[in-house]
Amino acid sequence: MFLMDIMISLILMVLLIICVLVGVA
């Protein structure tokens, strides 16, 4: 369960960063 939460958080962070980069570009 704990590992799952960490993986989900990392995936959301990556998606957020990609959205920001796309918005800037």
DSSP file (Angstrom, degrees, kcal/mol; ACC not computed):
  #  RESIDUE AA STRUCTURE BP1 BP2  ACC     N-H-->O    O-->H-N    N-H-->O    O-->H-N    TCO  KAPPA ALPHA  PHI   PSI    X-CA   Y-CA   Z-CA
    1    1 A M     >        0   0    0      0, 0.0     4,-2.3     0, 0.0     5,-0.2   0.000 360.0 360.0 360.0 -48.7    0.0    0.0    0.0
    2    2 A F  H  >  +     0   0    0      1,-0.2     4,-2.1     2,-0.2     5,-0.2   0.922 360.0  49.0 -60.9 -45.1    2.7    2.4    1.0
    3    3 A L  H  > S+     0   0    0      1,-0.2     4,-2.6     2,-0.2    -1,-0.2   0.905 108.9  54.2 -61.1 -40.5    4.8    1.7   -2.1
    4    4 A M  H  > S+     0   0    0      1,-0.2     4,-2.7     2,-0.2    -1,-0.2   0.926 107.2  49.9 -59.1 -45.9    1.6    2.2   -4.2
    5    5 A D  H  X S+     0   0    0     -4,-2.3     4,-2.4     1,-0.2    -1,-0.2   0.904 111.3  49.2 -60.5 -42.1    1.0    5.7   -2.7
    6    6 A I  H  X S+     0   0    0     -4,-2.1     4,-2.4     2,-0.2    -1,-0.2   0.924 112.1  47.9 -64.0 -44.2    4.6    6.7   -3.4
    7    7 A M  H  X S+     0   0    0     -4,-2.6     4,-2.5     2,-0.2    -2,-0.2   0.916 112.1  49.1 -63.8 -43.4    4.4    5.5   -7.0
    8    8 A I  H  X S+     0   0    0     -4,-2.7     4,-2.5     1,-0.2    -1,-0.2   0.914 111.4  50.0 -61.7 -42.8    1.1    7.3   -7.6
    9    9 A S  H  X S+     0   0    0     -4,-2.4     4,-2.3    -5,-0.2    -2,-0.2   0.915 111.2  48.8 -62.7 -42.8    2.6   10.5   -6.1
   10   10 A L  H  X S+     0   0    0     -4,-2.4     4,-2.5     2,-0.2    -2,-0.2   0.914 111.2  49.9 -63.6 -42.6    5.6   10.3   -8.4
   11   11 A I  H  X S+     0   0    0     -4,-2.5     4,-2.5     1,-0.2    -2,-0.2   0.925 111.2  48.6 -62.6 -44.8    3.4    9.7  -11.4
   12   12 A L  H  X S+     0   0    0     -4,-2.5     4,-2.4     1,-0.2    -1,-0.2   0.900 110.7  51.7 -62.0 -40.2    1.3   12.7  -10.6
   13   13 A M  H  X S+     0   0    0     -4,-2.3     4,-2.5     2,-0.2    -2,-0.2   0.928 110.3  48.2 -61.6 -45.6    4.4   14.8  -10.0
   14   14 A V  H  X S+     0   0    0     -4,-2.5     4,-2.6     1,-0.2    -2,-0.2   0.921 111.7  49.6 -61.7 -44.4    5.8   13.8  -13.5
   15   15 A L  H  X S+     0   0    0     -4,-2.5     4,-2.4     1,-0.2    -1,-0.2   0.905 110.9  50.2 -61.4 -41.2    2.4   14.6  -15.1
   16   16 A L  H  X S+     0   0    0     -4,-2.4     4,-2.2     2,-0.2    -2,-0.2   0.923 111.0  48.4 -62.7 -45.0    2.4   18.0  -13.4
   17   17 A I  H  X S+     0   0    0     -4,-2.5     4,-2.7     2,-0.2    -2,-0.2   0.911 111.1  50.7 -62.1 -43.2    5.9   18.8  -14.6
   18   18 A I  H  X S+     0   0    0     -4,-2.6     4,-2.8     1,-0.2     5,-0.2   0.922 109.7  50.6 -61.3 -44.2    5.1   17.7  -18.2
   19   19 A C  H  X S+     0   0    0     -4,-2.4     4,-2.4     1,-0.2    -1,-0.2   0.910 111.4  48.4 -60.0 -42.8    2.0   20.0  -18.2
   20   20 A V  H  X S+     0   0    0     -4,-2.2     4,-2.6     2,-0.2    -2,-0.2   0.929 112.2  48.2 -64.1 -45.5    4.1   22.9  -16.9
   21   21 A L  H  X S+     0   0    0     -4,-2.7     4,-2.9     1,-0.2    -2,-0.2   0.914 112.9  48.0 -61.7 -43.1    6.8   22.3  -19.6
   22   22 A V  H  < S+     0   0    0     -4,-2.8    -1,-0.2     1,-0.2    -2,-0.2   0.894 111.9  50.5 -64.2 -39.5    4.1   22.0  -22.3
   23   23 A G  H  < S+     0   0    0     -4,-2.4    -2,-0.2    -5,-0.2    -1,-0.2   0.903 113.2  45.0 -65.1 -40.9    2.5   25.2  -21.0
   24   24 A V  H  <        0   0    0     -4,-2.6    -2,-0.2     1,-0.2    -1,-0.2   0.908 360.0 360.0 -68.9 -41.6    5.8   27.1  -21.1
   25   25 A A     <        0   0    0     -4,-2.9    -1,-0.2    -5,-0.2    -2,-0.2   0.479 360.0 360.0 -79.7 360.0    6.7   25.7  -24.5
